[in-house]
Amino acid sequence: ALEVVMHRTVWSLVFLLAILLVHRHWAWLPALLRKPRVLGAFALSAVLLSANWLMYVWSVQNGHVVDASLGYFILPLVNVAMGYVLLHERPRPWQWVAVGLASAGVLWLTVQAGHLPWIALFLAFTFGFYGLLRKVATLGALEGLALETMILAPLALAALGWWAGQGQGVLVQGDMRMLGLLLLAGPLTAIPLLLFAAGARRVPLTTMGILQYISPSLQFALGVWMFNEPFEHARFAGFALIWAALLVYSVEGWWRSRS
């Protein structure tokens, strides 16, 4: 999983640098180097993003696709709670109902499994804090993601070089097919994030709120029906509470936008 994330970082940076080169969009970088607080904030967001990537890749490789999908199902509700605690935002009553239902679902899953759904919570909170940092960031989507991958790239290149020097890793032992798939990880990582940022400025917020459930829904379907991960009836009850929370959250947002 760690090697995949290192490749993902390097090839994402190559892809983003190509876009910046084509558009000759570099003016923001020299000015940013004179702002250590901004660089520090993006260093933290880069760490959160890479931790999120690492956990997600590990989950997929180790038969926890359904658990990973749960993390992104509860992410919007984690954002509501974080907005209340950290930004002193005032959630509306039905949003509190949604948070309560989701909390009950997580509690149910914890009781059934005998432990917290730590994969889901880790994914939700790392991406939630990442989103919080990007919410107050001074850079756009392209510049911000490019800066984050620039910060991570030296470590990623050093790790890949060390593995290659030890005669290990895909660069030494892998075939062209595997290397090609890792190369594709760059654009396949960057393009959805850039399109999301662009769409957020063009699509109504309520529409975005509904669209964001497509990805975890597909992950859940792949985990259950393609990878045949176990999904007992007892776990279904916990997921049902979380899906009910998402329904309340989405309908409340739609109703508010109409009124």
Phi and psi in degrees as a GROMACS rama.xvg file:
@    title "Ramachandran Plot"
@    xaxis  label "Phi"
@    yaxis  label "Psi"
@TYPE xy
-64.3579  -40.5458  LEU-2
-65.3103  -39.3044  GLU-3
-60.5232  -43.318  VAL-4
-65.6663  -37.8442  VAL-5
-62.5593  -45.5013  MET-6
-62.9986  -42.2233  HIS-7
-58.5909  -40.506  ARG-8
-65.8643  -49.3159  THR-9
-63.7002  -47.9075  VAL-10
-75.077  -26.1523  TRP-11
-64.3277  -42.9708  SER-12
-63.5539  -43.3072  LEU-13
-58.4505  -44.7962  VAL-14
-63.6267  -44.5523  PHE-15
-68.6436  -38.1041  LEU-16
-64.3915  -35.2911  LEU-17
-63.1206  -41.7285  ALA-18
-63.6633  -45.7492  ILE-19
-62.0482  -37.1312  LEU-20
-67.917  -43.5838  LEU-21
-61.8245  -41.7506  VAL-22
-89.3973  -1.41142  HIS-23
50.6202  48.2423  ARG-24
-107.783  81.7187  HIS-25
-122.438  -8.40046  TRP-26
-60.2853  -27.6561  ALA-27
-71.5545  -24.0603  TRP-28
-73.0718  -49.5304  LEU-29
-59.2401  -40.0478  PRO-30
-64.9294  -34.591  ALA-31
-69.1447  -31.5189  LEU-32
-64.4237  -15.5759  LEU-33
-96.0912  11.981  ARG-34
-123.4  83.0111  LYS-35
-61.8341  -31.7012  PRO-36
-67.3557  -40.027  ARG-37
-65.9024  -43.1847  VAL-38
-61.205  -39.2737  LEU-39
-63.6413  -41.1764  GLY-40
-63.4752  -41.2024  ALA-41
-74.2067  -27.8573  PHE-42
-63.5541  -41.5538  ALA-43
-66.1145  -43.1158  LEU-44
-64.8154  -33.8039  SER-45
-65.0817  -40.6277  ALA-46
-63.8697  -44.1435  VAL-47
-63.0134  -42.3236  LEU-48
-64.9286  -44.4799  LEU-49
-66.8681  -36.9053  SER-50
-63.748  -39.8999  ALA-51
-63.8347  -45.9896  ASN-52
-58.9538  -45.3082  TRP-53
-62.806  -45.2055  LEU-54
-64.4935  -39.7851  MET-55
-65.4998  -46.8687  TYR-56
-63.0274  -43.354  VAL-57
-59.1517  -41.5335  TRP-58
-62.3931  -44.3267  SER-59
-64.6837  -41.7213  VAL-60
-72.3767  -19.0011  GLN-61
-116.659  23.8134  ASN-62
74.3572  34.9075  GLY-63
-125.86  39.3154  HIS-64
-63.9511  -41.0287  VAL-65
-63.4811  -42.2515  VAL-66
-62.4255  -38.9082  ASP-67
-65.474  -39.579  ALA-68
-62.7145  -35.9643  SER-69
-59.7167  -38.2835  LEU-70
-58.2625  -40.392  GLY-71
-83.5815  -19.2622  TYR-72
-67.5989  -41.5912  PHE-73
-87.0276  -6.54485  ILE-74
-54.7325  -46.9978  LEU-75
-59.5708  -34.6391  PRO-76
-76.7196  -32.1264  LEU-77
-62.5932  -39.4732  VAL-78
-61.4313  -39.5902  ASN-79
-61.8749  -46.9247  VAL-80
-64.3307  -40.0031  ALA-81
-67.44  -37.428  MET-82
-61.8644  -37.0046  GLY-83
-70.0353  -45.5994  TYR-84
-76.1074  -43.4041  VAL-85
-97.8965  -33.1049  LEU-86
-107.573  0.0548031  LEU-87
58.3298  32.8067  HIS-88
-76.5158  154.244  GLU-89
-108.328  99.3915  ARG-90
-60.6949  146.646  PRO-91
-76.9734  159.812  ARG-92
-52.7427  -44.7497  PRO-93
-70.1465  -25.0197  TRP-94
-66.8612  -36.9783  GLN-95
-64.0413  -38.071  TRP-96
-60.0763  -44.1523  VAL-97
-62.3469  -44.2344  ALA-98
-62.6287  -39.9845  VAL-99
-63.7811  -43.4185  GLY-100
-62.9674  -43.347  LEU-101
-63.9627  -40.387  ALA-102
-62.7411  -39.8791  SER-103
-63.6455  -39.057  ALA-104
-63.5059  -44.0735  GLY-105
-64.0742  -40.5362  VAL-106
-62.5366  -42.472  LEU-107
-61.657  -45.8698  TRP-108
-63.4594  -34.9899  LEU-109
-65.6057  -44.8266  THR-110
-63.9588  -43.0979  VAL-111
-66.3799  -40.0696  GLN-112
-86.1771  -19.9832  ALA-113
84.1936  5.22936  GLY-114
-158.351  162.273  HIS-115
-62.8326  147.366  LEU-116
-73.401  72.9304  PRO-117
-66.3755  -30.9529  TRP-118
-62.9882  -48.8162  ILE-119
-62.8425  -44.7556  ALA-120
-66.1095  -39.1903  LEU-121
-62.2797  -46.4319  PHE-122
-63.6216  -43.3126  LEU-123
-65.4081  -44.6272  ALA-124
-77.2297  -35.8077  PHE-125
-65.3396  -42.7582  THR-126
-74.1584  -30.3678  PHE-127
-64.0732  -46.9563  GLY-128
-66.9132  -34.9803  PHE-129
-61.5629  -46.2236  TYR-130
-62.5727  -35.8306  GLY-131
-63.7182  -43.9089  LEU-132
-64.5006  -40.7214  LEU-133
-71.2308  -25.1238  ARG-134
-63.0798  -35.7401  LYS-135
-101.21  8.71565  VAL-136
-73.9839  157.949  ALA-137
-98.6594  1.16454  THR-138
-110.665  155.255  LEU-139
-75.2405  -179.877  GLY-140
-63.3809  -47.6692  ALA-141
-63.9921  -49.5048  LEU-142
-64.8755  -41.8885  GLU-143
-64.5647  -46.331  GLY-144
-66.9199  -37.1632  LEU-145
-62.0634  -43.4872  ALA-146
-64.7214  -42.045  LEU-147
-61.5383  -43.5392  GLU-148
-71.2283  -30.8169  THR-149
-61.799  -39.9327  MET-150
-66.7303  -39.2623  ILE-151
-82.7782  -24.0669  LEU-152
-59.4904  -42.6047  ALA-153
-57.4918  -42.5875  PRO-154
-65.3912  -42.2899  LEU-155
-63.3837  -44.7235  ALA-156
-64.8372  -39.8311  LEU-157
-62.9247  -42.7258  ALA-158
-64.9495  -45.3429  ALA-159
-64.0243  -39.2717  LEU-160
-65.0849  -39.3617  GLY-161
-64.9818  -44.9726  TRP-162
-60.6543  -43.0357  TRP-163
-63.6358  -39.9687  ALA-164
-64.1223  -27.6178  GLY-165
-87.0336  2.86109  GLN-166
74.0748  24.0147  GLY-167
-120.749  172.345  GLN-168
89.3649  167.048  GLY-169
-65.1421  -34.4426  VAL-170
-61.1119  -26.6874  LEU-171
-103.958  -46.0393  VAL-172
-100.114  -16.5381  GLN-173
-81.3051  160.596  GLY-174
-93.2391  177.555  ASP-175
-65.1218  -32.2145  MET-176
-63.6134  -46.2173  ARG-177
-65.4817  -42.2758  MET-178
-64.0552  -38.1141  LEU-179
-63.4677  -40.0645  GLY-180
-63.9267  -39.2486  LEU-181
-69.1378  -35.2474  LEU-182
-61.5003  -40.3895  LEU-183
-66.5921  -21.2351  LEU-184
-60.2287  -27.0709  ALA-185
-62.2897  -65.3123  GLY-186
-63.7368  -33.9053  PRO-187
-69.4923  -20.214  LEU-188
-83.6834  -46.6308  THR-189
-75.6517  -41.5756  ALA-190
-60.6919  -48.5965  ILE-191
-60.2329  -38.7224  PRO-192
-65.9434  -40.0218  LEU-193
-69.3326  -40.9276  LEU-194
-66.1528  -36.8787  LEU-195
-61.3039  -45.4785  PHE-196
-63.5959  -39.4578  ALA-197
-69.0197  -41.9369  ALA-198
-66.578  -31.9789  GLY-199
-61.2346  -25.5656  ALA-200
-87.916  -11.5676  ARG-201
-115.474  -26.7924  ARG-202
-101.656  139.768  VAL-203
-55.2187  147.075  PRO-204
-60.1149  -37.9407  LEU-205
-65.4414  -36.9712  THR-206
-65.0264  -43.1337  THR-207
-60.5454  -38.3415  MET-208
-61.5089  -36.1479  GLY-209
-78.2737  -41.2969  ILE-210
-62.4962  -29.0335  LEU-211
-68.9603  -10.5621  GLN-212
-89.1366  -5.61542  TYR-213
-64.208  -45.8071  ILE-214
-62.1404  -53.0539  SER-215
-65.2992  -28.323  PRO-216
-65.0521  -42.8272  SER-217
-65.3642  -40.1219  LEU-218
-61.1339  -44.5583  GLN-219
-61.2379  -45.57  PHE-220
-62.7338  -42.1848  ALA-221
-63.3803  -42.7758  LEU-222
-62.2585  -42.1327  GLY-223
-80.9084  -46.9782  VAL-224
-99.2317  -24.4025  TRP-225
-97.9985  -45.5239  MET-226
-93.2486  -2.09133  PHE-227
53.838  41.0716  ASN-228
-72.4253  143.647  GLU-229
-64.8358  137.545  PRO-230
-142.744  89.1279  PHE-231
-73.8219  161.824  GLU-232
-61.0457  -34.7456  HIS-233
-63.6918  -39.6494  ALA-234
-67.9333  -32.8523  ARG-235
-58.8867  -36.3555  PHE-236
-61.5368  -41.7002  ALA-237
-65.3568  -44.1422  GLY-238
-63.0335  -37.6194  PHE-239
-62.0047  -39.7293  ALA-240
-62.4971  -40.6041  LEU-241
-69.7917  -40.1245  ILE-242
-64.1141  -37.5977  TRP-243
-62.885  -39.4074  ALA-244
-61.5945  -41.9476  ALA-245
-66.6978  -36.2249  LEU-246
-64.3267  -45.7964  LEU-247
-60.1178  -45.0873  VAL-248
-61.3178  -45.0791  TYR-249
-70.1726  -44.3319  SER-250
-64.7887  -39.4569  VAL-251
-62.0982  -42.491  GLU-252
-66.0771  -40.2722  GLY-253
-64.9412  -44.7086  TRP-254
-63.7443  -40.3342  TRP-255
-65.6529  -38.5887  ARG-256
-67.5352  -31.5451  SER-257
-71.6936  -32.7833  ARG-258
